[in-house]
Amino acid sequence: MDTRENTVLKGLWYELVAKHKYSASYPAMRQFLEGGLGRMKIILPVYRALMNSGQGALAREIWSVARPRVSAVTRENLDPKIK
């Protein structure tokens, strides 16, 4: 498995982590999101799962760290969704 596939799988995993509030994986999810991975198709579902599962404060906290590290296009698309 190459790095790109691994990143896609991690994104899918952290989406489930957020949706089901699996807090044991929160440190790894936070590191993944705060790492500056700017692929919107990978990170948006994770943030959406956080917002939809009543974890908006956590999503905003993580986004405040990750935001400067992602592309302008990603910022423009995610800013309105993470309020």
Phi, psi and omega per residue, in radians:
M1 nan 2.278 3.127
D2 -1.500 3.019 -3.056
T3 -1.061 -0.685 -3.127
R4 -1.077 -0.809 3.117
E5 -1.121 -0.684 3.126
N6 -1.073 -0.710 3.122
T7 -1.139 -0.720 3.103
V8 -1.096 -0.779 3.124
L9 -1.119 -0.703 3.087
K10 -1.079 -0.744 3.106
G11 -1.031 -0.758 3.108
L12 -1.122 -0.724 3.122
W13 -1.092 -0.830 -3.095
Y14 -1.213 -0.438 3.005
E15 -1.102 -0.769 3.086
L16 -1.166 -0.693 3.094
V17 -0.979 -0.847 -3.116
A18 -1.161 -0.812 -3.089
K19 -1.040 -0.699 -3.061
H20 -1.767 0.129 3.075
K21 0.945 0.795 3.136
Y22 -1.431 1.451 -2.959
S23 -1.120 -0.370 3.109
A24 -1.063 -0.460 -3.131
S25 -1.754 0.096 -3.134
Y26 -1.060 -0.746 3.126
P27 -1.029 -0.723 3.131
A28 -1.216 -0.673 3.104
M29 -1.105 -0.771 3.126
R30 -1.057 -0.795 3.134
Q31 -1.074 -0.726 3.119
F32 -1.059 -0.846 -3.095
L33 -1.272 -0.647 -3.109
E34 -1.367 -0.160 -3.099
G35 -1.240 -0.117 3.090
G36 1.554 0.230 3.058
L37 -1.103 2.008 -3.028
G38 -1.690 0.153 -3.129
R39 -1.278 1.809 -3.059
M40 -1.022 -0.659 -3.115
K41 -1.112 -0.354 3.138
I42 -1.655 -0.736 -3.043
I43 -1.538 -0.507 -3.127
L44 -0.989 -0.810 3.132
P45 -1.064 -0.538 3.117
V46 -1.216 -0.835 3.107
Y47 -1.093 -0.704 3.115
R48 -1.066 -0.742 3.118
A49 -1.110 -0.690 3.083
L50 -1.088 -0.836 -3.113
M51 -1.109 -0.718 -3.079
N52 -1.346 -0.219 -3.131
S53 -1.877 0.383 3.066
G54 1.332 0.367 -3.107
Q55 -2.020 0.665 -3.123
G56 -1.035 -0.669 -3.141
A57 -1.083 -0.728 3.110
L58 -1.149 -0.747 3.117
A59 -1.032 -0.790 -3.139
R60 -1.142 -0.684 3.116
E61 -1.088 -0.823 3.125
I62 -1.143 -0.760 -3.111
W63 -1.084 -0.618 -3.137
S64 -1.086 -0.533 3.087
V65 -1.453 -0.731 -3.052
A66 -1.328 -0.534 -2.999
R67 -0.883 -0.862 -3.117
P68 -1.153 -0.244 -3.054
R69 -1.671 -0.085 -3.100
V70 -1.873 2.961 -3.093
S71 -1.201 2.796 3.110
A72 -1.063 -0.657 3.134
V73 -1.100 -0.764 3.118
T74 -1.118 -0.756 3.113
R75 -1.037 -0.809 -3.117
E76 -1.073 -0.603 -3.121
N77 -1.444 -0.609 -3.085
L78 -1.533 -0.519 -3.108
D79 -0.879 -0.866 -3.116
P80 -1.178 -0.420 -3.093
K81 -1.455 -0.376 -3.083
I82 -1.970 1.329 -3.136
K83 -1.935 nan nan
